[in-house]
Structure formats: C-alpha cells, structure tokens
Amino acid sequence: MKIPKAICQSCAVPILREYDKGIENTGVYSEAYCRRCYQSGTFTDPNMTVAEMHRHIRTKMVEMRFPSFLARLLADKVYSLKRRKDPHAAPHN
C-alpha cells in the first residue's frame, strides 16, 4: 500500500498522486485540497458544515466496509483539518 504524502485539508482523504489534488484558479495543483473538494480555486461544496462532512466521511467508510467504530474514529480527523479549524481561512494559491 502506498503511504500518502498528504491528506486533503477539507475531507482527510489521502492524496496519493498529483491526479488526486484539487486545482487552483491558476491551473496548478493545490497542495492542501483534493480534487473532490476543490476545483478552479474554490470548494466544490462551500456550504458543507463540518458536521455534514463528518457524516459524509463516516457513511462512505461504512459503505467501504470499515467497522462503524473505526469509521467514526477516522472521520473525527475532519475536526482538526485546516479548512475546519479556521472558517475564515481562504484557500491558498
């Protein structure tokens, strides 16, 4: 298994390769966010709350057959991510 270089600072998904990275408005890859969360310099779902993201991550992990307790534990990581710690922090280019 490939060890992730980084995790998305919005959803905690591992970023394993360039393709997994989001795109800044300048066209370069984002170093902080994944392609599912971030495109053209903006979040794909800018109004998603941390609780909604937590629920979404937990649900996806259970669908992937992670045990419930582990899905909840791993989803808790979302509360410590850059996007969630400072709601006024703008994504960087």
The 8 nearest C-alpha neighbors of each residue, nearest first, counted from 0:
[[1, 2, 3, 15, 13, 4, 14, 16],
 [0, 2, 3, 15, 4, 16, 13, 14],
 [1, 3, 0, 4, 15, 13, 5, 14],
 [4, 2, 15, 5, 13, 14, 1, 6],
 [5, 3, 15, 14, 2, 6, 13, 16],
 [6, 4, 14, 3, 13, 7, 15, 31],
 [5, 7, 13, 11, 14, 12, 8, 3],
 [6, 8, 32, 11, 33, 12, 9, 10],
 [9, 7, 80, 81, 32, 31, 11, 82],
 [8, 10, 82, 7, 11, 80, 32, 36],
 [9, 11, 7, 12, 77, 8, 52, 56],
 [12, 10, 7, 6, 8, 9, 77, 13],
 [13, 11, 7, 6, 10, 14, 33, 9],
 [14, 12, 6, 3, 15, 5, 11, 7],
 [15, 13, 6, 5, 19, 3, 16, 12],
 [14, 16, 3, 13, 4, 19, 17, 1],
 [17, 15, 18, 19, 14, 20, 4, 3],
 [16, 18, 19, 20, 15, 28, 14, 21],
 [17, 19, 16, 20, 34, 21, 15, 28],
 [20, 18, 17, 14, 16, 33, 34, 15],
 [21, 19, 33, 34, 17, 18, 29, 28],
 [34, 22, 20, 33, 37, 29, 32, 38],
 [21, 23, 28, 38, 29, 39, 27, 26],
 [22, 24, 40, 39, 25, 26, 27, 29],
 [25, 23, 40, 39, 26, 22, 27, 38],
 [26, 24, 23, 27, 39, 40, 92, 22],
 [27, 25, 23, 24, 22, 28, 39, 40],
 [28, 26, 23, 25, 22, 29, 24, 92],
 [27, 29, 22, 21, 20, 23, 30, 26],
 [30, 28, 21, 22, 31, 23, 32, 20],
 [29, 31, 32, 28, 20, 21, 5, 33],
 [32, 30, 29, 8, 7, 33, 6, 20],
 [31, 33, 7, 21, 8, 29, 37, 20],
 [34, 32, 20, 21, 7, 35, 36, 19],
 [21, 33, 35, 20, 37, 36, 19, 38],
 [36, 34, 33, 37, 21, 43, 38, 19],
 [37, 35, 43, 42, 34, 33, 32, 9],
 [36, 38, 42, 21, 34, 43, 41, 35],
 [39, 37, 22, 40, 21, 41, 34, 42],
 [40, 38, 24, 23, 22, 41, 37, 26],
 [39, 41, 23, 24, 38, 22, 37, 42],
 [42, 40, 37, 38, 39, 43, 23, 45],
 [41, 43, 37, 45, 44, 36, 38, 40],
 [42, 44, 36, 37, 45, 41, 38, 35],
 [43, 45, 42, 46, 47, 36, 37, 41],
 [46, 44, 42, 47, 43, 41, 48, 36],
 [45, 47, 44, 48, 42, 43, 49, 51],
 [48, 46, 44, 45, 51, 52, 49, 50],
 [47, 49, 51, 50, 46, 52, 83, 45],
 [48, 50, 52, 51, 53, 83, 47, 78],
 [51, 49, 53, 48, 52, 54, 47, 55],
 [52, 50, 54, 48, 53, 49, 55, 47],
 [53, 51, 55, 49, 54, 50, 56, 48],
 [52, 54, 50, 56, 51, 55, 74, 49],
 [53, 55, 51, 57, 52, 56, 58, 50],
 [56, 54, 52, 58, 53, 57, 51, 59],
 [57, 55, 59, 53, 58, 54, 74, 52],
 [56, 58, 54, 70, 60, 55, 59, 74],
 [59, 57, 55, 61, 60, 56, 54, 62],
 [60, 58, 62, 56, 61, 57, 55, 63],
 [59, 61, 63, 57, 62, 58, 65, 70],
 [60, 62, 64, 65, 58, 63, 59, 67],
 [63, 61, 59, 64, 60, 58, 65, 57],
 [62, 64, 60, 61, 65, 59, 58, 66],
 [65, 63, 61, 62, 66, 60, 67, 59],
 [64, 66, 61, 60, 63, 70, 67, 69],
 [65, 67, 69, 68, 70, 64, 61, 60],
 [68, 66, 70, 69, 61, 71, 65, 57],
 [67, 69, 71, 70, 66, 72, 65, 73],
 [68, 70, 72, 66, 71, 67, 73, 65],
 [71, 69, 67, 57, 73, 72, 68, 60],
 [72, 70, 74, 68, 69, 73, 57, 67],
 [73, 71, 69, 75, 70, 74, 68, 76],
 [72, 74, 70, 75, 71, 76, 69, 57],
 [75, 73, 71, 76, 53, 72, 57, 56],
 [74, 76, 77, 72, 73, 78, 71, 53],
 [77, 75, 74, 78, 79, 73, 11, 80],
 [78, 76, 75, 80, 79, 74, 10, 11],
 [77, 79, 76, 80, 75, 83, 49, 84],
 [80, 78, 77, 76, 84, 83, 81, 75],
 [81, 79, 8, 83, 77, 82, 78, 84],
 [80, 82, 8, 84, 83, 85, 79, 9],
 [83, 81, 9, 80, 84, 8, 85, 86],
 [82, 84, 80, 81, 85, 86, 78, 49],
 [85, 83, 81, 82, 79, 80, 86, 78],
 [84, 86, 88, 87, 83, 82, 81, 89],
 [85, 87, 88, 83, 82, 84, 89, 81],
 [88, 86, 85, 89, 82, 84, 83, 90],
 [89, 87, 85, 86, 90, 82, 81, 84],
 [88, 90, 87, 91, 86, 82, 85, 41],
 [91, 89, 88, 92, 40, 41, 82, 31],
 [90, 92, 89, 29, 31, 23, 40, 88],
 [91, 23, 90, 29, 40, 25, 24, 27]]
